[in-house]
Structures are given as structure tokens and as C-alpha cells.
Amino acid sequence: MKYTCLFLLLLTFTTQADARGRRGQSSGGGGVSHSVPLETYAGPTLDVEKALVERTNAERARYGLVALVLDPILQLRARRHTAWMARNGSMTHSNEGRENIGAGQSDAAAITQAWMNSSGHRANILAPGVTKIGVCGYSTPNGTPYWCMQLE
């Protein structure tokens, strides 16, 4: 399964101002609109990202935990770090807080299952105080998927 990176790279470069806590949202056309407050920004998401958030929230629901809300800053950080890992062929944590990473799993279901089977990753997903999430799935040109989840 391939995930297009061009969109992610364009989004990363056009929304860097958002990462510094300013208001805004990508218009999907490469520009930035400042009409939506950061607090209500849902952001453009790819199908794989939506699936990963839904699967993560399904796991949390099984344990009576609140659903996580997509956060634009965490989303940007996850996309940037996933692209970095794929570009460098390195599965390395970013040191930007609570984070799950992975490589090689074919889809959102597979990476979620892998994380739930790992005590540290599972603890991140099921942490009661966590309320926000940012995720990314990115496939390299040779087809290797990389994954990143940022949580706060």
C-alpha cells in the first residue's frame, strides 16, 4: 500500500506557522487560511490517518477511556517525523513527548495491533490523561511503510 508523500510535504511546509501555535488551517490547495481557530482545527487528514485515529480510539473505548481529538500541532509533528524516518531509513524516536513509531506494518490495523502488543506503546495509547493525537502513515518509494503517533 502506498501513501503519497507530496501532499504531506506540501502540508508540512505550508503549515509550519501552525506548529508555533498560531491560528490557521491548510486549505488543501497549498495555502494557509487563518479563518479557523487552532482549538477547533480538524485539519485535512488522509484516509490512513483517519483509520489510525479511529482504531486508536476503538482501543481506548474498550478500556473506558475518552476518545482522542486530532490536534494540528501533533499532526504536523507526526507527519514531519514520519517523513524524516522514511527519508533516512531509520526508526528513531523524535524526543518530542509521548510517541509511538513503527515500520513495516502494512496498514492502520496492523500497526495498531503491533502497538497494542507492546507494553510501552500500549501504555501510551491507554494513558488516561492523554486527550490529543497526531498520526501519520507514510510509504517510501520502495514500499516500506513508516508510522508515527504523537500523543498529549
Secondary structure, DSSP 4 states (H G I P E B T S, - for coil): ----SHHHHHHHHHTHHHHTT---EE-SSS-EE--S-GGG------HHHHHHHHHHHHHHHHTTPPPPEE-HHHHHHHHHHHHHHHHHT------SSEEEEEES--SHHHHHHHHHTSHHHHHHHT-TT--EEEEEEEE-TT--EEEEEEE-
